[in-house]
Amino acid sequence: MGSTSVEFEPWVDVNEIADYLTMKPKTVLAKVRAGIIPATPIDPLASRKIWRFKKSKVDAALNQRVDSTSRPSPDQKRKIA
């Protein structure tokens, strides 16, 4: 039987992800509330959420956002009459 390796990725807190993204924790939380940065609450029913992040998911979401907001090519630009 072949062995499969599963890589473990730790969850990080808001301070760690803020350092990683070179943002302030308040900015990260605002982007979480806006749906820009993916996060998982420790207790989804709590009125004050404590969030945890996976760096790979944050990277993927932000890279996708950059790709989707890139400038249009010259033939995609609308002509102004």
C-alpha positions as a Markdown table, in Angstrom:
| # | Residue | x | y | z |
|---|---|---|---|---|
| 1 | Met | 0.0 | 0.0 | 0.0 |
| 2 | Gly | 1.2 | 3.5 | -0.8 |
| 3 | Ser | 1.5 | 6.1 | 1.8 |
| 4 | Thr | -0.2 | 9.4 | 1.5 |
| 5 | Ser | 1.1 | 12.4 | 3.3 |
| 6 | Val | -1.2 | 15.0 | 4.6 |
| 7 | Glu | 0.3 | 18.3 | 5.4 |
| 8 | Phe | -0.9 | 19.9 | 8.6 |
| 9 | Glu | -1.6 | 23.6 | 8.5 |
| 10 | Pro | -2.1 | 25.3 | 11.9 |
| 11 | Trp | -4.9 | 27.8 | 12.6 |
| 12 | Val | -3.6 | 31.3 | 13.4 |
| 13 | Asp | -5.2 | 34.1 | 15.4 |
| 14 | Val | -5.9 | 37.6 | 14.2 |
| 15 | Asn | -2.6 | 39.0 | 15.5 |
| 16 | Glu | -0.6 | 36.4 | 13.5 |
| 17 | Ile | -2.6 | 36.9 | 10.3 |
| 18 | Ala | -2.3 | 40.7 | 10.7 |
| 19 | Asp | 1.5 | 40.4 | 11.0 |
| 20 | Tyr | 1.5 | 38.0 | 8.0 |
| 21 | Leu | -0.5 | 40.5 | 5.9 |
| 22 | Thr | 1.2 | 43.6 | 7.3 |
| 23 | Met | -2.1 | 45.0 | 8.5 |
| 24 | Lys | -3.5 | 46.0 | 11.8 |
| 25 | Pro | -5.7 | 43.5 | 13.6 |
| 26 | Lys | -8.7 | 45.9 | 13.3 |
| 27 | Thr | -8.2 | 46.1 | 9.6 |
| 28 | Val | -8.2 | 42.3 | 9.3 |
| 29 | Leu | -11.4 | 42.1 | 11.3 |
| 30 | Ala | -13.1 | 44.7 | 9.2 |
| 31 | Lys | -12.1 | 42.7 | 6.1 |
| 32 | Val | -13.5 | 39.5 | 7.7 |
| 33 | Arg | -16.8 | 41.3 | 8.4 |
| 34 | Ala | -16.8 | 42.5 | 4.7 |
| 35 | Gly | -16.3 | 39.0 | 3.4 |
| 36 | Ile | -12.9 | 39.8 | 1.9 |
| 37 | Ile | -10.8 | 37.6 | 4.3 |
| 38 | Pro | -12.0 | 34.1 | 5.1 |
| 39 | Ala | -12.1 | 33.2 | 8.8 |
| 40 | Thr | -13.7 | 30.6 | 11.1 |
| 41 | Pro | -15.2 | 31.6 | 14.4 |
| 42 | Ile | -14.3 | 29.5 | 17.4 |
| 43 | Asp | -17.9 | 29.9 | 18.7 |
| 44 | Pro | -20.3 | 30.8 | 15.9 |
| 45 | Leu | -23.1 | 31.7 | 18.3 |
| 46 | Ala | -21.0 | 34.1 | 20.4 |
| 47 | Ser | -21.9 | 37.8 | 20.2 |
| 48 | Arg | -18.2 | 38.6 | 20.1 |
| 49 | Lys | -16.5 | 36.3 | 17.7 |
| 50 | Ile | -12.9 | 35.0 | 18.1 |
| 51 | Trp | -11.6 | 34.2 | 14.7 |
| 52 | Arg | -9.0 | 31.7 | 13.4 |
| 53 | Phe | -7.4 | 31.8 | 10.0 |
| 54 | Lys | -5.6 | 29.4 | 7.6 |
| 55 | Lys | -2.9 | 31.3 | 5.8 |
| 56 | Ser | -3.4 | 29.2 | 2.6 |
| 57 | Lys | -7.1 | 30.1 | 2.5 |
| 58 | Val | -6.4 | 33.8 | 3.1 |
| 59 | Asp | -3.7 | 33.8 | 0.4 |
| 60 | Ala | -6.1 | 32.1 | -2.1 |
| 61 | Ala | -8.9 | 34.5 | -1.3 |
| 62 | Leu | -6.8 | 37.6 | -1.7 |
| 63 | Asn | -5.0 | 36.3 | -4.8 |
| 64 | Gln | -8.4 | 35.6 | -6.4 |
| 65 | Arg | -9.6 | 39.1 | -5.4 |
| 66 | Val | -6.5 | 40.6 | -7.1 |
| 67 | Asp | -7.1 | 38.6 | -10.2 |
| 68 | Ser | -10.8 | 39.5 | -10.5 |
| 69 | Thr | -10.1 | 43.2 | -9.9 |
| 70 | Ser | -7.2 | 43.5 | -12.4 |
| 71 | Arg | -7.5 | 46.2 | -15.1 |
| 72 | Pro | -9.5 | 45.3 | -18.2 |
| 73 | Ser | -7.6 | 44.8 | -21.5 |
| 74 | Pro | -7.8 | 47.6 | -24.1 |
| 75 | Asp | -10.5 | 45.7 | -26.0 |
| 76 | Gln | -12.6 | 45.2 | -22.9 |
| 77 | Lys | -12.7 | 49.0 | -22.0 |
| 78 | Arg | -15.9 | 50.7 | -22.8 |
| 79 | Lys | -15.6 | 53.5 | -25.4 |
| 80 | Ile | -16.7 | 56.9 | -24.3 |
| 81 | Ala | -18.6 | 58.8 | -27.0 |
